[in-house]
Amino acid sequence: MEKKIKKSVATLLAHIIKIDNRDVEKEAPLFCRIMGADFDCDPEEAEAFLKQAMQEEYDLDEHLAIINDALCDDKLSKMHLLEQVNHIIYSDTITPKDYEEFEKIKQALFSS
């Protein structure tokens, strides 16, 4: 289950990079640092998650549901995850689409 949660969090963070067509090489160090510090991923595992999310199709709602189930009523952890999403958003040019995506993610995590 732990690997499934890591993959879902990695997909969520990579989603922000992917939807903005950001430079993956430029974003990879921040992504790997977040995954390492907060989700106990070594750099190789984090980079593999990032590459996989960038190349494959995924259902973001499914990954948000996995994260939501894992965190249940842990609002502090959900807020911390939103903070990390925001960190990825602010690492490059911010667009209105970024705000929309952030709100969608926030709604999914706090709707229950």
Buried (B, 14 or more C-beta within 10 A) or exposed (E): EEEEBBBBBBBBBBBBBBBBEBEBEEBBEBBBEBBBEBBEBEEEBBBBBBEBBBEEEBEBEEBBEBBBEBBEEEEEBBEEBBEBBBBBBEBBEEEEEBEEBBEEBBEBBEEE
